[in-house]
Amino acid sequence: MPEDASRRLDNEYMMPLRKTPLLPPPLWTLLGCGALGGVFASLLEQSGQRVQVLLRDAQRSRLHPDFDFIALDSSHHLLGITRCFTDQVASVRRLLVMTKAHQVITALTPLVGKLSPAVPIVLLHNGMGVAEQVARLFPDNPLLVGVTNHGAMRCGHFAYRHTGKGETWVGPFNDAAKAYQNLAEDLARALGDAGWDEDIRQRQWQKLAINCMVNPLTALHKVKNGELATPRFADALDQLSVELCDVMQAEGLHASAEELKRRTITVCELTADNYSSMLQDMEAGRLTEIESITGFLLARADAHDIAVPVNRSLYHAIKEKQA
Ligand SMILES: NC(=O)c1ccc[n+]([C@@H]2O[C@H](COP(=O)([O-])OP(=O)(O)OC[C@H]3O[C@@H](n4cnc5c(N)ncnc54)[C@H](OP(=O)(O)O)[C@@H]3O)[C@@H](O)[C@H]2O)c1
């Protein structure tokens, strides 16, 4: 080989390795990748905001294919969303907790002492009363709570379908969270209708009231949501909404029984063909969210010494059936 050719070869091999650009750590980490978590992860990723999903350690050895995301217009998208586990908590910048209410504490406990106190935690489950427990586990982290009306379904292993677009609202649960309005703006870029509400408790209670009516009634009577808008359930909705209104007013919130009933009927009409999550959970033999929905209401009613007999009987009927 001529001398200069061998030098060329050497030089070639001595070239520094081509650097692949280092990606910044994902902006969002989603803890809980079920129906809603899978859809939110997909929508955030599609909006150009990097996402990782934090899975249970037990899922380490399972196959993690790309996300198969079916959008509202039925188009399919394969998305390469990063998976991570609790030993990678250092990469978390914002934590969106997407488990069911009764799973939140178990899911967050392995992060105690590992999650930086600077990381904002956002809770988006249905029901109330969990944020108080999270605040005790992570007293220094900014804690945000929210409500969402998006619809989501899991349709396979890492396969998710967006079934309905709705509003999402987030707001501060503690003082440290008040500086995080920009999270709502980033969510809006992905979800469309999303906003910041400093008085998020009012929205949480409105959603809780609707859930207290729709979930137990549909689960016990095994009916689709639309059935609740028929005269058969008019008396039950009247009684439940009066009880809910009494408790909300005692909590210092704006409430009218007629308005609560009207909103509930509107939701039932808009989702007439849907089976509520509580009915689906009962049918599948899973634990329902009754404890953080009606259970929370009963606890607040007791604290104000307000009788809520109809809600109480629904609570006991669900507890008996799910036992
Ligand atoms: N789906 C909707 O359309 C919708 C709409 C509005 C609000 N919501 C509310 O959003 C919340 C989530 O609902 P969903 O329908 O998405 O429930 P889901 O499909 O059951 O998803 C919950 C996810 O959390 C995961 N999880 C549970 N414990 C965990 C742990 N210890 N560590 C890590 N991950 C854990 C579950 O993992 P496994 O799969 O391994 O159990 C599952 O992937 C609920 O409060 C629901 O009421 C849902």
The ligand as a Gaussian input file, in Angstrom:
#p B3LYP/6-31G(d) Opt

LIG

0 1
 N      -59.906000       6.777000      30.808000
 C      -60.579000       7.920000      30.715000
 O      -61.251000       8.188000      29.709000
 C      -60.529000       8.932000      31.835000
 C      -61.066000      10.203000      31.624000
 C      -61.007000      11.150000      32.641000
 C      -60.421000      10.825000      33.856000
 N      -59.932000       9.577000      34.039000
 C      -59.301000       9.302000      35.339000
 O      -57.902000       9.167000      35.115000
 C      -57.343000       8.210000      36.026000
 C      -56.646000       7.108000      35.229000
 O      -57.662000       6.433000      34.498000
 P      -57.323000       5.350000      33.379000
 O      -58.609000       5.068000      32.698000
 O      -56.160000       5.799000      32.580000
 O      -56.918000       4.097000      34.300000
 P      -56.040000       2.835000      33.879000
 O      -56.227000       2.550000      32.434000
 O      -56.356000       1.759000      34.863000
 O      -54.546000       3.350000      34.087000
 C      -53.900000       3.391000      35.321000
 C      -52.444000       3.078000      35.058000
 O      -51.702000       3.276000      36.257000
 C      -50.756000       2.221000      36.328000
 N      -50.336000       1.985000      37.702000
 C      -51.081000       1.544000      38.736000
 N      -50.324000       1.429000      39.822000
 C      -49.064000       1.776000      39.458000
 C      -47.822000       1.817000      40.151000
 N      -47.710000       1.468000      41.431000
 N      -46.725000       2.221000      39.462000
 C      -46.801000       2.561000      38.151000
 N      -47.949000       2.526000      37.445000
 C      -49.069000       2.133000      38.094000
 C      -51.519000       1.024000      35.805000
 O      -50.598000       0.014000      35.454000
 P      -51.094000      -1.479000      35.136000
 O      -51.706000      -1.399000      33.790000
 O      -49.842000      -2.245000      35.182000
 O      -52.081000      -1.826000      36.208000
 C      -52.214000       1.636000      34.612000
 O      -51.368000       1.626000      33.490000
 C      -58.535000       7.707000      36.859000
 O      -58.633000       8.447000      38.035000
 C      -59.732000       7.976000      35.974000
 O      -60.940000       8.116000      36.698000
 C      -59.948000       8.630000      33.062000

